[in-house]
Amino acid sequence: MHYPHAYERCTANTSTTGPRVTDVIVIGAGLAGLTAARTLSRAGKRVRVLEAGPQVGGRVRSRQLGGFTLDAGYQVLFESYPAARRQLDYGALDLVAVAPSAAIRLGRRVELLGDPRGDAGVIPGLLSARSLTIKDRLVFARLGADVAFGAPHSLLSGFDEPTRDYLKRLGFSDTALRQFFAPFFGGIFLRRDLSTSARLFRYYLRMLLSGPISLPRRGMSVLSEQLAQGSDVTFHARALELAPHERGVSVITSLGELEAAQVIVATDPQSAGLLLGENVSRGSLGSSYLYYASTRRLDTQKRLMLNPVQGRINNAQWLSEVIPERAPDGQHLLTVTVLEGAELEGAELDDDALDLTVRAELKSWYGEGVSSLRTLAVERIGHAQFPQPPGYAAHLPGHATRFSGVLLAGEITSMSGIQGALESGEKAAAILLGDLGAMSRPRGA
Ligand SMILES: Cc1cc2nc3c(=O)[nH]c(=O)nc-3n(C[C@H](O)[C@H](O)[C@H](O)COP(=O)(O)OP(=O)(O)OC[C@H]3O[C@@H](n4cnc5c(N)ncnc54)[C@H](O)[C@@H]3O)c2cc1C
C-alpha cells in the first residue's frame, strides 16, 4: 500500500514543521515506548513516537472528573523496581507513600496486618489478628528474610510452581491464604486464585518489602509525562501496517505513510500481533474499577482494604485519605477493584448491576452510610495484565520480529507491570544502539 504525498499530509495534520528525517519510529506511547524513545533520543537518534490515543501513558494514565483525579484502575509504584530507579526522577514526581499494610474487612470488623517498620499503627492489633496464626507470622518472617538476600532478579530463576502450592509448602495456613494472600496478591497479579508463578511472587514480595510503595499526588500519569518530556509524540496516529524494504521500514498510519530506518512496536500485545502478523499475545487479565465520591467521611482508613470473603470486591482504598488532593475540598474518593474472575462468577453484570452489587457489599462494611456514595465512574479494562503462571517466562516473545528493522517492546517481552514495561523499552533501545551492557541485563534487574 502506498500513499503519495501522505507524509506531507501527515506532518501538516499534526502541526509539525514539514517532512522530517526519522531514524526510529516508536509505535505506542506507553511506558515501554516512551522509555525506548527517550533512551534513543539521548543517544542522538531522531525519534518519532506514534500514539493511537489522545495522551501518553497507555495503561498508566489519569483523568480529571469533576475535580477528582482518577487513575485508570488502581495501581501503585513500587519504588524499588530497579528499572524505575534508573528511569524515573522520583524527586520530581511528588510521591506519597502508601502504608505497607492492609486492613482486612470482615464486615464491620477490621484486622490490620503489615510491616510494623513502615506502619507502626498495625502493632497493637498484630497479635490479635486472626487472619495470620502465630505460625503464619513466623513463616512470614522467615520468608521475608529469605527474599531479602541477593540481587532481586535472582528471585526470578529456580524452581517454579503456583504461588498457592509454594505458600502451602512453606507452611502457611489456609486462613492466611484465603484472608490475606488471595486478596492482597490478587490485587497485584489480578488473579485471586494464587495461580501466578511463585518466582514472580517472590520477586514482588522483595519489591514490597524493600522499598516504599507510593502514589504520585497528581495521579499515576505523571510517571508517563515525565518519561515523555522532550519526546516528539504524535497523537491520534494509529499504525495500521508495516512494510519493510531495503532502505528501512514504511509505517502506514491513520495519518498517512511515514518512513524510518528502524521501528519499535511498543503497543499492547494484541495490536502488536496485528502489525507484526504473528501472535505475541499471552492472554489477558481484565479488571473493573468503581469510583465513588462522598461528602460524608465514611471511613478514615488509609490502608488498602481487602475483602477476604467471596464477592465482587477484591480490594478498595479511600484514596482521598492517602492524598486529599485527589478529591475536591469537602469530598472523599473511594476506589473499588473487581477482578475479572469475580465478575464471571455468577452472571456477568452490566455497569449498573455491578454498581448495585458492589454497594450491597460495601453496606456490610458501612451500613446505611453507603447511600451517601455517589458513583463517579465504572471503568472496565479488558487487558490490564497478562497471566503469568509457573514457567510463563519461557514462552514470552523476544524483541526480534519476523521483519528486519522492526523490534518488539512492551511488557509482554518481560513481565506484566511497570518494571517489565520500562526494562523492555530499555532493551529494545539497547539493541538498536548496540549497547551490550543494557542488552544483557537480566530480566527484573
Ligand atoms: C488497572 C491496572 C492496574 C495495574 N497495576 C499495576 C501495578 O500496581 N504495578 C505495576 O507494576 N503494574 C501494574 N499494571 C501494569 C502496567 O500498567 C503495565 O504493565 C504497563 O503500563 C504496560 O506498559 P506498555 O508500554 O507495555 O503497554 P501499554 O501501556 O499498553 O501501552 C501501549 C500503547 O500503545 C498504543 N497503541 C496501541 N496500538 C497502537 C497502534 N496501532 N498505533 C499507535 N499506538 C498504539 C496504546 O494506545 C498505548 O498507549 C496495571 C495495569 C492496569 C491496567
The ligand as an SDF file (V2000), in Angstrom:
LIG
                    3D

 53 58  0  0  0  0  0  0  0  0999 V2000
   -5.6730   -1.4770   36.1860 C   0  0  0  0  0  0  0  0  0  0  0  0
   -4.2230   -1.7720   36.1080 C   0  0  0  0  0  0  0  0  0  0  0  0
   -3.5190   -1.9780   37.2720 C   0  0  0  0  0  0  0  0  0  0  0  0
   -2.1490   -2.2510   37.2080 C   0  0  0  0  0  0  0  0  0  0  0  0
   -1.4470   -2.3270   38.3800 N   0  0  0  0  0  0  0  0  0  0  0  0
   -0.0980   -2.3430   38.3170 C   0  0  0  0  0  0  0  0  0  0  0  0
    0.6850   -2.1620   39.5000 C   0  0  0  0  0  0  0  0  0  0  0  0
    0.1600   -1.9130   40.5910 O   0  0  0  0  0  0  0  0  0  0  0  0
    2.0480   -2.2510   39.3830 N   0  0  0  0  0  0  0  0  0  0  0  0
    2.6500   -2.4680   38.1930 C   0  0  0  0  0  0  0  0  0  0  0  0
    3.8700   -2.5400   38.1500 O   0  0  0  0  0  0  0  0  0  0  0  0
    1.9380   -2.5930   37.0520 N   0  0  0  0  0  0  0  0  0  0  0  0
    0.5910   -2.5240   37.0780 C   0  0  0  0  0  0  0  0  0  0  0  0
   -0.1400   -2.6020   35.9310 N   0  0  0  0  0  0  0  0  0  0  0  0
    0.5370   -2.9330   34.6650 C   0  0  0  0  0  0  0  0  0  0  0  0
    1.2350   -1.7640   33.9920 C   0  0  0  0  0  0  0  0  0  0  0  0
    0.4180   -0.6320   33.9650 O   0  0  0  0  0  0  0  0  0  0  0  0
    1.5730   -2.2070   32.5680 C   0  0  0  0  0  0  0  0  0  0  0  0
    2.3890   -3.3610   32.6640 O   0  0  0  0  0  0  0  0  0  0  0  0
    2.3500   -1.2020   31.7440 C   0  0  0  0  0  0  0  0  0  0  0  0
    1.7830    0.0740   31.8320 O   0  0  0  0  0  0  0  0  0  0  0  0
    2.3820   -1.6550   30.2830 C   0  0  0  0  0  0  0  0  0  0  0  0
    3.0780   -0.7140   29.5160 O   0  0  0  0  0  0  0  0  0  0  0  0
    3.3540   -0.9320   27.9700 P   0  0  0  0  0  0  0  0  0  0  0  0
    4.0830    0.2530   27.4910 O   0  0  0  0  0  0  0  0  0  0  0  0
    3.9710   -2.2700   27.7650 O   0  0  0  0  0  0  0  0  0  0  0  0
    1.9130   -1.0460   27.2580 O   0  0  0  0  0  0  0  0  0  0  0  0
    0.6710   -0.0550   27.2150 P   0  0  0  0  0  0  0  0  0  0  0  0
    0.5600    0.7320   28.4470 O   0  0  0  0  0  0  0  0  0  0  0  0
   -0.4970   -0.9080   26.8430 O   0  0  0  0  0  0  0  0  0  0  0  0
    0.9860    0.9720   26.0300 O   0  0  0  0  0  0  0  0  0  0  0  0
    0.7350    0.6890   24.6770 C   0  0  0  0  0  0  0  0  0  0  0  0
    0.4180    1.9720   23.9380 C   0  0  0  0  0  0  0  0  0  0  0  0
    0.3250    1.6860   22.5430 O   0  0  0  0  0  0  0  0  0  0  0  0
   -0.7550    2.4240   21.9940 C   0  0  0  0  0  0  0  0  0  0  0  0
   -1.1720    1.7370   20.7620 N   0  0  0  0  0  0  0  0  0  0  0  0
   -1.7940    0.5370   20.6440 C   0  0  0  0  0  0  0  0  0  0  0  0
   -1.9550    0.2270   19.3360 N   0  0  0  0  0  0  0  0  0  0  0  0
   -1.4090    1.2380   18.6240 C   0  0  0  0  0  0  0  0  0  0  0  0
   -1.2400    1.4730   17.2190 C   0  0  0  0  0  0  0  0  0  0  0  0
   -1.6390    0.5900   16.3080 N   0  0  0  0  0  0  0  0  0  0  0  0
   -0.6430    2.6370   16.8250 N   0  0  0  0  0  0  0  0  0  0  0  0
   -0.2020    3.5520   17.7560 C   0  0  0  0  0  0  0  0  0  0  0  0
   -0.3330    3.3600   19.0840 N   0  0  0  0  0  0  0  0  0  0  0  0
   -0.9150    2.2190   19.5170 C   0  0  0  0  0  0  0  0  0  0  0  0
   -1.8050    2.3950   23.1010 C   0  0  0  0  0  0  0  0  0  0  0  0
   -2.7640    3.4290   22.9120 O   0  0  0  0  0  0  0  0  0  0  0  0
   -0.9320    2.5940   24.3360 C   0  0  0  0  0  0  0  0  0  0  0  0
   -0.7410    3.9550   24.6220 O   0  0  0  0  0  0  0  0  0  0  0  0
   -1.5120   -2.3440   35.9500 C   0  0  0  0  0  0  0  0  0  0  0  0
   -2.2320   -2.1450   34.7820 C   0  0  0  0  0  0  0  0  0  0  0  0
   -3.5720   -1.8330   34.8590 C   0  0  0  0  0  0  0  0  0  0  0  0
   -4.3280   -1.5390   33.5840 C   0  0  0  0  0  0  0  0  0  0  0  0
  1  2  1  0
  2  3  1  0
  2 52  2  0
  3  4  2  0
  4  5  1  0
  4 50  1  0
  5  6  2  0
  6  7  1  0
  6 13  1  0
  7  8  2  0
  7  9  1  0
  9 10  1  0
 10 11  2  0
 10 12  1  0
 12 13  2  0
 13 14  1  0
 14 15  1  0
 14 50  1  0
 15 16  1  0
 16 17  1  0
 16 18  1  0
 18 19  1  0
 18 20  1  0
 20 21  1  0
 20 22  1  0
 22 23  1  0
 23 24  1  0
 24 25  2  0
 24 26  1  0
 24 27  1  0
 27 28  1  0
 28 29  2  0
 28 30  1  0
 28 31  1  0
 31 32  1  0
 32 33  1  0
 33 34  1  0
 33 48  1  0
 34 35  1  0
 35 36  1  0
 35 46  1  0
 36 37  1  0
 36 45  1  0
 37 38  2  0
 38 39  1  0
 39 40  1  0
 39 45  2  0
 40 41  1  0
 40 42  2  0
 42 43  1  0
 43 44  2  0
 44 45  1  0
 46 47  1  0
 46 48  1  0
 48 49  1  0
 50 51  2  0
 51 52  1  0
 52 53  1  0
M  END
$$$$
